[in-house]
């Protein structure tokens, strides 16, 4: 066991050394400043040193850094279970690393949500004071955002996308490994924030809360965590774009790409381009906190008592949402692809209006960069901008509606096989329709002014991200579980998980619209007594939804160890990832595949899997 964990142990040691060097350098540097800077300069440089030490210790030096000094790199890939704890350049290992990490963070964020609902069960102060509540609320938000961004784009895309296009790996394997190993320090920073005073900004990090000189140091850790995670997202987006363009198998033309691959391609464009903007904003916050620069503080007084002109907090809101609204589509576009992928295979029909769906994906990418300011309708933004941004925000519902109609069209007159992946895909169609319809009220200025910062926004956002993407993630976990592990999950436990999660999710967040319409503010721990009863009901439903995760966690862990052997293609699906072994070999395919037809040729005589799939066969003797 110690041998398997040695890469992690070495990375921790190197990280401690790097952090000590950074802290020592910063301590010497601040002695020359007048007046001396606060502790945040030391924290900043200590983190940079610790991050570099972590990366070099985990394997960057071994696989990459040695080349920079003319030395021969060590490309001997670690085998066995140890590879999951090392700097592996196998895209399948990296996909599993992402998935396991994100499932753990998802369960942690869910536990924080349960803690919040205990506090909100009535309007008085119960378990936490205001600062503790704000930190728990902020941690829940940013961890769930990270899970929503990275589970599909980092986990499933890494594992299955090269398989789906017939490639042996991604275009830049070492960069791929780097993009994952940047993520664990992000989790560590976020978990450490309560020990540094927490952070009370929510996941949006608005100034002046995030830039206050007397604010908690935990806000700085949060800013570095967000910035570091953004770097991982940028690297991943670039890698997937080049992989899809350059690594497709012979015959895998653009018109033969599975719809999930198209959705990742569209999301990767946003990931590569939009994430840079929030990085600029976070760098400005860090510089404002640590060096006294003024980007967002409106006014300041220097040491001589002279007033200095500053910036505007509205500037950060524009920079932040120019990334963060497109980021919603980094999350939801791959979820759309998953939804259509699964529905097609489990109805034995091609994706309805395939070309129009692809066009819709790119229309969403384009329009996503034009709608950010609907988040600023109540911020003091010029009123002359309200109408144009309202119009463009309404327009994005057209390509989104095309995707929704494509899902319905694919199901129409199909022979639906209602296994757990299909059940979650159908649940996503239902949930996202509510998320989309309620979003119209927040896109219109007149209604948004009344609903902004209420629990209506919380319910809408959860219907979009949890009801949409997290349900799609669950569908994908069950769908590709046999391919990833070579084992079959327990179908009964999967159905129990689906029923509990779907029922109690809707009961929780449909109910939450009621206090939202009545004006109950979000992000507060203490609220008027008139909302006591409805919040108690919401908390009960939320606890029951939390309990539905127990069969999921048990099913995933137990089936990986004791599940029946799944076979190479238990769903009798036609896409390339199911035409190799489960799990796939190191090079993915025994021979380079050649593609002669589209991915969804169900119903045609030449299609290999044209019949409704039989139940998964029992493993043969000796398996």
C-alpha positions in Angstrom: 0.0 0.0 0.0 2.8 2.4 0.9 4.4 1.7 -2.5 1.1 2.5 -4.3 0.8 5.8 -2.4 4.5 6.8 -2.8 3.9 9.3 -5.6 1.4 11.1 -3.4 3.7 11.0 -0.4 6.5 12.4 -2.5 4.3 15.2 -3.9 3.2 16.2 -0.4 6.9 16.4 0.7 7.9 18.5 -2.4 4.8 20.6 -1.8 5.8 21.3 1.8 9.3 22.3 0.6 8.0 24.5 -2.1 5.6 26.2 0.3 8.4 26.8 2.8 10.6 28.4 0.1 7.8 30.6 -1.1 6.9 31.7 2.4 10.5 32.4 3.3 11.0 34.5 0.1 7.8 36.5 0.7 8.8 37.1 4.3 12.1 38.6 3.2 10.4 40.6 0.5 7.8 42.3 2.7 10.5 43.6 5.1 11.5 46.1 2.4 8.0 47.5 1.9 6.7 50.6 3.7 4.4 50.0 5.4 5.0 46.2 5.8 2.5 44.2 3.9 0.0 41.9 5.6 0.3 38.1 5.9 -1.5 37.5 2.6 1.7 38.2 0.6 3.3 35.3 2.4 0.2 33.1 1.9 0.2 33.9 -1.8 3.8 33.0 -2.5 3.7 30.0 -0.2 0.8 28.7 -2.2 2.6 29.2 -5.5 5.6 27.4 -4.2 3.5 24.6 -2.7 1.6 24.2 -6.0 4.8 23.9 -8.1 6.3 21.5 -5.6 3.2 19.4 -5.7 3.2 19.2 -9.5 6.9 18.4 -9.7 6.6 15.8 -6.9 3.7 14.0 -8.4 5.4 13.4 -11.7 5.9 16.6 -13.8 9.6 16.4 -13.2 9.8 12.7 -14.0 7.8 12.8 -17.2 8.4 16.3 -18.4 10.7 18.5 -16.5 13.9 16.5 -17.1 13.7 17.3 -20.8 14.0 21.0 -20.0 17.5 20.4 -18.8 18.6 17.9 -21.5 18.0 14.9 -19.3 16.1 11.8 -20.5 12.6 11.6 -19.2 11.2 8.5 -17.5 8.3 7.3 -19.5 7.8 4.0 -17.7 4.1 3.9 -17.0 3.2 2.6 -13.5 1.0 -0.5 -13.7 -1.8 -1.8 -11.4 -3.7 0.2 -8.8 -0.7 2.5 -8.2 -1.4 4.2 -11.5 -4.5 5.9 -10.1 -2.3 7.6 -7.5 0.4 8.7 -9.9 1.0 11.1 -12.9 -0.4 8.6 -15.4 -0.7 9.8 -19.0 -3.3 7.2 -19.9 -6.5 9.1 -20.7 -8.6 6.3 -19.1 -6.7 6.5 -15.8 -7.1 10.3 -15.8 -10.8 9.9 -16.4 -11.2 7.6 -13.5 -9.1 10.0 -11.3 -11.4 12.9 -12.2 -14.6 10.8 -11.6 -13.6 9.5 -8.2 -12.4 12.9 -7.1 -15.6 14.6 -8.3 -17.9 12.0 -6.7 -16.2 12.5 -3.4 -16.5 16.3 -3.7 -20.1 15.9 -4.8 -20.9 13.9 -1.6 -19.0 16.6 0.5 -21.0 19.4 -1.1 -24.2 17.4 -0.5 -23.3 17.1 3.2 -22.8 20.8 3.3 -26.2 21.3 1.8 -27.7 19.1 4.5 -26.0 21.3 7.1 -27.4 24.4 5.5 -30.9 22.9 5.5 -30.6 22.1 9.2 -29.8 25.8 9.8 -32.7 26.9 7.6 -35.3 24.6 9.1 -36.5 27.6 11.1 -35.8 31.3 10.9 -33.7 31.6 14.1 -30.0 31.0 14.5 -29.5 27.3 15.2 -26.1 25.6 14.5 -24.0 28.3 13.0 -23.4 32.0 13.3 -23.6 34.2 10.3 -19.9 33.9 9.4 -20.0 30.1 9.6 -23.2 29.9 7.6 -21.8 32.1 4.9 -18.7 30.0 4.7 -20.7 26.7 4.5 -23.0 28.3 1.9 -20.0 29.6 -0.2 -18.2 26.2 0.0 -21.3 24.3 -1.1 -21.7 26.6 -4.1 -18.1 26.6 -5.4 -17.6 22.8 -4.8 -20.8 22.0 -6.7 -19.8 24.4 -9.5 -16.4 22.5 -9.7 -18.2 19.2 -9.8 -20.6 20.4 -12.5 -17.7 21.7 -14.7 -15.2 18.9 -14.3 -17.2 15.6 -13.9 -18.2 15.5 -17.6 -15.5 17.6 -19.2 -12.7 16.1 -17.0 -14.1 12.6 -16.2 -16.3 11.2 -18.9 -14.8 13.2 -21.7 -11.3 11.9 -20.8 -12.3 8.3 -20.5 -14.7 7.8 -23.4 -14.2 10.6 -25.9 -10.9 9.2 -27.4 -12.7 5.8 -27.6 -15.7 7.3 -29.3 -13.6 8.8 -32.1 -11.3 5.8 -32.5 -8.2 7.5 -31.0 -5.5 5.8 -28.9 -5.3 8.8 -26.5 -5.8 12.6 -26.3 -3.6 14.9 -28.3 -1.5 16.1 -25.4 -1.3 13.3 -22.8 1.2 15.0 -20.4 -0.9 18.2 -20.5 -3.9 16.1 -19.7 -2.3 14.6 -16.6 -1.2 18.1 -15.6 -4.8 19.4 -15.9 -6.0 16.7 -13.4 -3.2 17.1 -10.8 -3.9 20.8 -10.6 -7.3 19.9 -9.1 -6.4 18.3 -5.8 -4.7 21.5 -4.5 -7.9 23.3 -5.3 -9.9 20.9 -3.1 -7.3 21.3 -0.3 -7.5 25.1 -0.5 -11.3 25.1 -0.3 -11.3 22.7 2.7 -8.7 24.9 4.5 -10.7 28.1 4.1 -12.7 27.6 7.4 -9.3 27.5 9.3 -8.4 30.9 7.8 -11.5 32.7 8.8 -13.7 31.3 6.1 -15.1 33.4 3.2 -18.4 35.1 3.0 -18.6 36.1 -0.7 -20.6 33.1 -2.0 -19.1 31.5 -5.1 -19.3 34.8 -7.0 -16.5 36.6 -5.0 -18.0 40.1 -5.5 -16.1 43.1 -4.3 -16.0 44.8 -1.9 -16.5 41.6 0.2 -13.7 39.8 -1.6 -11.2 42.8 -1.6 -11.7 44.2 1.9 -8.4 44.7 3.6 -9.8 43.4 6.9 -11.6 40.5 5.3 -10.8 36.9 6.2 -7.7 35.3 4.7 -9.9 32.4 3.6 -11.2 34.7 0.8 -7.7 34.7 -0.6 -7.5 30.9 -0.5 -10.8 30.8 -2.3 -9.6 33.2 -5.0 -6.4 31.1 -5.6 -8.5 27.9 -5.7 -10.9 29.4 -8.3 -8.0 30.7 -10.4 -6.1 27.3 -10.3 -9.2 25.4 -11.3 -9.7 27.8 -14.2 -6.2 26.9 -15.4 -7.2 23.2 -15.4 -10.3 24.0 -17.4 -8.4 26.0 -20.0 -5.9 23.2 -20.5 -8.6 20.6 -20.8 -10.6 22.6 -23.3 -7.6 23.1 -25.5 -6.7 19.4 -25.4 -10.2 18.2 -26.3 -10.4 20.6 -29.3 -7.2 19.4 -30.7 -8.0 15.8 -30.0 -11.4 15.9 -31.9 -9.9 17.8 -34.8 -6.7 15.8 -35.2 -7.1 12.3 -33.7 -10.2 10.9 -35.3 -10.0 7.4 -36.8 -10.1 6.9 -40.6 -13.6 7.3 -41.8 -14.7 9.3 -38.7 -15.9 12.3 -40.6 -17.5 15.3 -38.9 -20.9 14.0 -39.9 -20.2 10.7 -38.2 -19.2 12.1 -34.8 -21.4 10.9 -31.9 -23.5 13.7 -30.6 -21.7 13.6 -27.2 -18.5 14.4 -29.0 -20.1 17.4 -30.7 -21.3 18.7 -27.3 -17.9 18.4 -25.8 -16.4 20.2 -28.8 -18.8 23.1 -28.3 -18.2 23.3 -24.5 -14.4 23.1 -25.0 -14.6 26.3 -27.1 -16.2 28.1 -24.2 -13.8 26.5 -21.7 -10.8 27.6 -23.6 -11.9 31.2 -24.3 -14.3 32.3 -21.6 -12.4 31.0 -18.6 -9.5 33.4 -19.2 -11.8 36.3 -18.4 -12.7 35.1 -14.9 -8.9 34.4 -14.4 -8.2 38.1 -15.1 -10.8 39.1 -12.6 -9.5 36.8 -9.9 -5.9 38.0 -10.5 -7.1 41.6 -10.0 -8.8 40.6 -6.7 -5.6 38.9 -5.5 -3.5 41.9 -6.5 -5.9 44.3 -4.8 -5.7 42.3 -1.6 -2.0 41.7 -1.5 -0.4 44.8 -3.1 -2.9 47.6 -2.6 -3.7 48.0 -6.3 -7.2 49.4 -6.9 -9.3 47.8 -9.6 -12.7 47.5 -7.9 -12.5 49.7 -4.7 -14.3 53.0 -5.6 -12.2 55.2 -3.4 -9.2 54.8 -1.0 -7.1 56.9 1.3 -3.3 56.7 1.1 -0.9 57.0 4.1 -0.8 60.8 3.8 -4.6 61.0 4.0 -5.0 61.9 0.4 -8.1 60.5 -1.4 -7.3 58.2 -4.4 -9.6 57.5 -7.2 -10.4 53.8 -7.6 -12.4 51.4 -9.7 -15.8 50.0 -9.7 -17.2 46.8 -8.3 -19.6 46.7 -11.3 -16.5 46.1 -13.4 -15.9 42.8 -11.6 -19.5 41.7 -12.1 -19.2 42.3 -15.8 -15.8 40.4 -16.0 -17.2 37.6 -13.8 -20.4 37.0 -15.6 -18.8 37.3 -19.0 -17.2 34.0 -18.0 -19.8 32.6 -15.6 -22.9 32.6 -17.8 -21.0 30.9 -20.7 -19.7 28.5 -18.0 -23.3 27.4 -17.5 -23.0 25.9 -21.0 -19.7 24.3 -20.2 -21.8 22.4 -17.7 -25.0 21.8 -19.7 -23.9 21.3 -23.3 -22.1 18.0 -22.5 -25.1 17.1 -20.5 -27.3 17.7 -23.5 -25.0 15.4 -25.5 -25.2 12.7 -22.8 -28.9 12.9 -22.7 -29.3 12.5 -26.5 -26.6 9.8 -26.6 -28.4 7.6 -24.0 -31.9 8.3 -25.4 -30.8 7.2 -28.9 -29.2 3.9 -27.7 -32.1 3.0 -25.3 -34.8 3.8 -27.9 -32.9 2.1 -30.8 -33.4 5.2 -32.9 -31.0 7.7 -34.5 -30.8 11.2 -32.8 -33.7 13.1 -34.3 -32.6 16.3 -36.2 -28.9 15.4 -35.7 -27.6 18.2 -37.9 -29.9 20.8 -36.3 -28.8 19.8 -32.9 -25.2 20.4 -33.9 -26.1 23.8 -35.3 -28.0 24.5 -32.0 -24.9 23.7 -30.0 -22.8 26.3 -31.8 -25.6 28.8 -31.7 -25.7 28.4 -27.9 -21.9 28.9 -27.8 -22.2 32.2 -29.8 -25.1 33.5 -27.9 -23.7 32.6 -24.5 -21.2 35.4 -24.8 -23.9 38.0 -25.4 -26.2 37.4 -22.4 -24.1 37.9 -19.3 -25.5 41.3 -18.3 -29.0 39.9 -17.4 -27.3 39.0 -14.1 -26.8 42.8 -13.6 -30.3 44.1 -14.1 -30.5 45.2 -10.4 -26.8 46.1 -10.0 -27.0 49.7 -11.2 -26.0 49.0 -14.8 -27.2 51.5 -17.3 -30.9 51.0 -18.0 -30.4 51.5 -21.8 -28.7 48.1 -21.7 -31.6 46.2 -20.2 -33.6 45.8 -23.4 -30.8 44.4 -25.6 -29.6 41.9 -23.0 -33.2 40.8 -22.3 -33.7 40.2 -26.0 -30.5 38.2 -26.5 -31.2 36.2 -23.4 -34.6 35.2 -24.7 -33.1 34.3 -28.1 -30.8 31.6 -26.5 -34.0 29.7 -25.6 -34.4 28.9 -29.4 -31.4 26.6 -29.9 -31.9 25.2 -26.4 -35.5 24.4 -27.4 -34.2 22.6 -30.5 -32.2 20.2 -28.3 -35.3 19.6 -26.1 -37.4 18.9 -29.2 -34.7 16.6 -30.5 -34.9 14.5 -27.3 -38.7 14.2 -27.7 -38.3 13.4 -31.4 -35.8 10.7 -30.7 -38.2 9.1 -28.2 -41.2 9.3 -30.4 -42.4 5.9 -31.4 -39.2 4.3 -30.1 -39.0 1.1 -28.1 -37.7 2.5 -24.9 -35.6 0.2 -22.7 -36.1 1.7 -19.2 -32.9 0.8 -17.5 -31.3 3.1 -15.0 -29.3 5.3 -17.5 -32.5 5.9 -19.5 -34.5 6.7 -16.4 -32.0 9.4 -15.4 -31.9 10.8 -19.0 -35.7 11.0 -19.0 -35.6 12.7 -15.6 -33.1 15.3 -17.0 -35.6 16.1 -19.9 -38.3 16.8 -17.4 -36.2 18.7 -14.9 -34.5 20.9 -17.4 -37.8 21.9 -19.0 -38.7 23.4 -15.6 -35.3 25.1 -15.3 -35.7 26.6 -18.8 -39.2 27.8 -18.3 -38.5 29.4 -14.9 -35.4 31.1 -16.5 -37.7 33.1 -18.7 -38.8 35.1 -15.6 -35.2 35.9 -14.7 -34.4 37.0 -18.3 -37.2 39.6 -18.4 -36.4 42.8 -16.6 -39.8 43.4 -15.1 -40.0 40.1 -13.3 -36.2 39.8 -12.6 -36.3 43.0 -10.6 -38.8 41.4 -8.2 -37.3 37.9 -8.1 -33.5 38.7 -8.0 -31.7 37.4 -4.9 -34.7 35.4 -3.8 -35.2 31.6 -3.4 -36.8 31.6 -6.8 -33.3 32.1 -8.3 -32.0 29.3 -6.0 -34.7 26.9 -7.2 -34.2 27.8 -10.9 -30.4 27.4 -10.7 -30.7 24.0 -9.1 -33.3 22.9 -11.7 -30.8 23.9 -14.4 -27.6 22.5 -12.9 -28.7 19.7 -10.6 -31.9 18.8 -12.4 -30.1 19.1 -15.7 -26.4 18.3 -15.5 -26.2 16.3 -12.2 -29.0 14.0 -13.4 -27.1 13.6 -16.7 -23.9 12.7 -14.8 -25.9 10.0 -13.0 -27.2 8.7 -16.3 -23.6 8.6 -17.6 -22.2 6.9 -14.5 -24.7 4.1 -14.9 -24.3 4.0 -18.7 -20.5 3.8 -18.9 -20.0 2.0 -15.6 -19.6 -1.4 -17.3 -17.1 0.1 -19.8 -15.0 1.8 -17.1 -15.0 -1.0 -14.5 -15.8 -4.2 -16.5 -18.6 -4.8 -14.0 -22.3 -4.4 -14.0 -24.0 -2.3 -11.3 -27.0 -3.6 -9.3 -30.0 -2.5 -11.4 -32.4 -2.7 -8.4 -30.3 -0.3 -6.4 -30.0 1.9 -9.4 -33.7 2.2 -9.8 -34.1 2.9 -6.0 -31.5 5.7 -6.3 -33.3 7.2 -9.4 -36.8 7.1 -7.8 -35.6 8.7 -4.5 -33.5 11.3 -6.1 -36.0 12.3 -8.8 -39.0 12.4 -6.4 -37.3 14.3 -3.6 -35.4 16.6 -5.8 -38.6 17.9 -7.4 -40.4 18.1 -4.0 -37.5 20.1 -2.6 -37.0 22.6 -5.4 -40.6 23.0 -6.6 -41.5 23.9 -3.0 -38.6 26.4 -2.9 -40.2 28.5 -5.7 -43.0 29.4 -3.2 -40.9 31.4 -0.7 -39.0 32.8 -3.7 -42.1 34.3 -5.3 -43.1 35.7 -1.8 -39.8 37.5 -1.6 -37.6 35.4 0.7 -34.0 36.4 0.2 -31.3 33.8 -0.5 -27.9 33.6 1.2 -29.4 34.4 4.7 -29.5 32.2 7.7 -32.0 34.2 9.7 -35.4 35.1 8.0 -38.9 36.2 9.0 -41.0 33.8 10.9 -43.7 33.8 8.2 -41.4 31.5 6.2 -40.8 29.0 9.0 -43.3 26.3 7.9 -42.4 26.3 4.2 -38.6 26.1 5.0 -39.2 23.2 7.4 -40.9 21.3 4.6 -38.1 22.1 2.2 -35.5 20.9 4.7 -37.4 17.6 5.2 -37.5 16.9 1.4 -33.9 17.9 1.1 -32.9 15.4 3.9 -34.8 12.6 2.0 -33.0 13.5 -1.2 -29.7 13.3 0.7 -30.7 9.8 1.9 -31.2 8.7 -1.7 -27.5 9.0 -2.3 -26.8 6.1 0.1 -27.8 3.3 -2.4 -25.9 5.2 -5.1 -22.6 5.3 -3.1 -23.0 1.7 -2.0 -23.9 0.5 -5.5 -20.9 2.2 -7.1 -18.4 0.9 -4.6 -19.7 -2.6 -4.1 -20.4 -3.3 -7.8 -16.8 -2.3 -8.7 -15.6 -5.1 -6.3 -18.3 -7.7 -6.5 -20.4 -6.9 -9.5 -21.1 -9.4 -12.3 -18.8 -9.3 -15.3 -20.5 -7.0 -17.7 -19.2 -8.1 -21.1 -17.8 -5.7 -23.7 -21.2 -4.3 -24.9 -24.0 -5.0 -22.4 -26.2 -2.3 -24.0 -25.6 -3.6 -27.6 -24.8 0.0 -28.6 -23.3 1.0 -31.9 -20.8 3.7 -31.0 -17.1 2.9 -31.1 -16.4 2.8 -27.3 -18.6 -0.3 -27.1 -16.6 -2.1 -29.8 -13.6 -2.8 -27.6 -13.1 -4.7 -24.4 -14.4 -3.6 -21.0 -12.3 -2.1 -19.6 -10.4 -1.1 -22.8 -6.8 -2.1 -23.3 -3.9 0.4 -22.9 -4.1 1.4 -26.6 -7.9 1.3 -26.6 -8.3 -1.0 -29.7 -6.4 -4.1 -30.8 -6.2 -2.5 -34.3 -7.0 1.0 -35.4 -10.7 1.1 -36.2 -12.0 2.3 -39.6 -15.5 3.9 -39.7 -17.9 3.2 -42.5 -21.2 4.6 -41.2 -22.8 6.9 -38.7 -23.0 6.2 -35.0 -26.8 5.6 -34.8 -27.7 3.4 -37.7 -30.5 1.6 -35.7 -33.3 0.1 -37.8 -31.1 -0.5 -40.8 -30.3 -4.1 -41.9 -26.6 -3.5 -41.8 -26.6 -2.1 -38.3 -25.2 -4.7 -36.0 -27.4 -3.9 -33.0 -30.8 -3.3 -34.5 -32.9 -5.3 -32.1 -33.9 -4.4 -28.6 -31.0 -5.6 -26.3 -31.4 -8.6 -24.2 -30.7 -8.6 -20.5 -27.0 -8.7 -19.5 -25.9 -12.3 -19.7 -24.5 -14.0 -16.6 -20.7 -14.3 -16.7 -19.5 -17.5 -18.2 -17.7 -20.1 -16.1 -14.1 -19.1 -15.6 -14.8 -15.3 -16.0 
